[in-house]
């Protein structure tokens, strides 16, 4: 991935415990979620993704297969 820091803003977040978190922003640094909050300072962000009207949910991991 060429961008080291990504901000996803205005996303409706569905948490792993099936709770609706509401409209939040997510900061990703080096492919790791670094912050989830109401707003993230975007001065030092390489890429900004506006997720207005979109749902952000955790990735699904299939533990029944071997790699």
C-alpha positions in Angstrom: 0.0 0.0 0.0 1.4 3.4 -0.9 -0.5 5.5 1.6 0.8 5.0 5.2 -2.0 7.1 6.9 -5.7 7.0 5.8 -8.6 8.7 7.4 -12.1 7.4 6.7 -14.6 10.1 7.8 -18.4 10.2 8.2 -18.8 6.4 8.3 -21.7 4.7 10.1 -19.8 2.1 12.2 -21.2 -1.3 13.2 -19.1 -2.7 16.0 -18.2 -6.4 16.6 -20.8 -6.6 19.4 -23.5 -5.6 16.9 -23.9 -2.1 18.4 -24.4 0.8 16.1 -21.7 3.3 17.0 -23.1 6.1 14.8 -21.2 8.5 12.5 -17.5 8.3 13.3 -14.1 8.7 11.8 -11.4 6.0 11.6 -7.6 6.6 11.4 -5.5 3.9 9.8 -1.7 4.0 10.2 0.4 1.4 8.4 -2.6 -0.9 7.9 -3.6 -0.8 11.6 -6.6 1.0 13.0 -5.1 3.6 15.2 -8.1 5.6 16.3 -11.9 5.7 16.1 -13.5 9.0 17.2 -16.1 11.6 16.3 -13.5 13.6 14.3 -9.8 13.1 13.4 -7.3 15.9 12.7 -6.5 15.4 9.0 -3.4 17.6 8.7 -0.9 14.8 8.5 -3.1 12.2 6.6 -1.9 10.8 3.3 -5.4 9.9 2.0 -8.9 10.9 3.1 -12.0 8.8 2.2 -15.4 10.3 2.7 -17.8 7.5 3.7 -20.9 9.6 3.9 -23.9 7.3 3.6 -21.7 4.2 3.9 -21.5 1.5 6.7 -18.1 0.4 8.0 -18.1 -3.0 9.7 -15.3 -5.3 10.9 -13.7 -7.8 8.5 -14.8 -11.4 8.8 -12.1 -14.0 9.5 -12.7 -17.6 8.5 -11.0 -19.7 11.2 -12.1 -23.0 9.6 -9.4 -23.0 6.9 -5.7 -23.5 7.1 -3.3 -21.2 5.4 
